[in-house]
Amino acid sequence: MIHAVGPGRGTVVARERRRRGRPRLPTPTYVAGLLLVTAAVIALDAGTGTAVRLFPLLIFLPAIVSGLGTVRQTIGASAWVLLAVTGTTYFLGAELDDSLMAAGFTALFGVLSVVGCRYRVRREEEVDRLRSSASALQRLIVRPLPLRTGDVEVDGLYQPATEDTLVGGDMYEVAATRDGVRVLIADVQGKGLPAIGTALVVLGSFREAAYREATLAGVVDALEKSVVRQNTFAAQTGERERFVTALVLDIGRDAEVEAINCGHLAPYVIRDGDAGRVSLGEPAVPLGLAALTAEPRTVSRFAFPPGATLLLCTDGVTEARDPGGAFYPLGRRLRAWAADPPARLAQAVGADLQEFTGGAPRDDVAILTLRRAGPRSGPESIHASGHGTERGTASPDT
């Protein structure tokens, strides 16, 4: 049985709603901006004493507010500018016709600014609803973290992307079966709801095959068939075919882990203050592309002793770039946090990734940390072991 520990997805959704509810243009900034800009323009106009008046430029102030603030703020800015322009023309002793024309143009620009702001707000609300629906759907298809089975403790970080309304297909799943704890982490090619549809298919297939199949190869074969069927359906409906990179693990009670890597990132083993990437050999083709090669997917084995932490992630981590275009150096960063608890390790990577990129990542980020539960005993070193299949060792990564 798998138990979820800690805050659930409801807390995360509520936090997202509060974040989106905050105004883009805070009230103190809004009020101070109106007063300062108005005072500066009128003072400059009065101080220069030229024939060309500057105060009519204030009619563009509501348009600026409409692009940043709320409808109510735009209405307030329009009324304020109308009052300022009317008062200034009266103070300068302008003719009545000139005053009425200035007031009319100011009011017209104010109305247009309010209409434009209302249109912008509606569009943003629509985009937010789409983002929220897609993000909520994606959060529903994966289990909230942390998780705990009788043999393995799973923690990590899951962060769907929201930039440019793109939502990817990163996923993970943990199944505690009689043959061991089976773990899936995968990434569907492409973005948007079609990618999430493929992710649902893969997750459903894994949740069934993990308990049904006696071998890890059988589980992966079931995943392959599900993606092929989904691509056949997609071709019939005019959608593009997609492949899925995946790493599937079988964690038994001994010190070794079986792994089949379908074009995914190799895991990291963290122990004794050091972090090394596991060498699984040449990755097999992603799910959905097995027909393109005659090479079968092979099972690799690597050591995962008690006391060690296993870190899995998707390419939203390793392919993140800083403003200069450099990739995120996950291997080097992990060594700095190798002594941290698994939960803190994933959060540290997530926070550092956001700082490294200068903002929210543009791709989904999924990070899993796995640690054996129970008493810590077993081999003291990470080493390769051969059982007639490809061997896996932990190797340094820069």
Secondary structure, 3 states (H helix, E strand, C coil): CCEECCCCHHHHHHHHHHHHHCCCCCHHHHHHHHHHHHHHHHHHHHHHCCCCCCHHHHHHHHHHHHCCCCHHHHHHHHHHHHHHHHHHHHHCCCCHHHHHHHHHHHHHHHHHHHHHHHHHHHHHHHHHHHHHHHHHHHHHHCCCCCEECCCEEEEEEEECCCHHHCCCEEEEEEEEECCEEEEEEEEECCCHHHHHHHHHHHHHHHHHHHHHCCCHHHHHHHHHHHHHHHHHHHHHCCCCCCCEEEEEEEECCCCEEEEEEEECCCCEEEECCEEEEEECCCCCCCECCHHHCCCCCCCEEEECCCCCEEEEECHHHHCCECCCCCECCHHHHHHHCCCCCHHHHHHHHHHHHHHHHCCCCCCCEEEEEEEECCCCCCCCCCCCCCCCCEECEEECCC
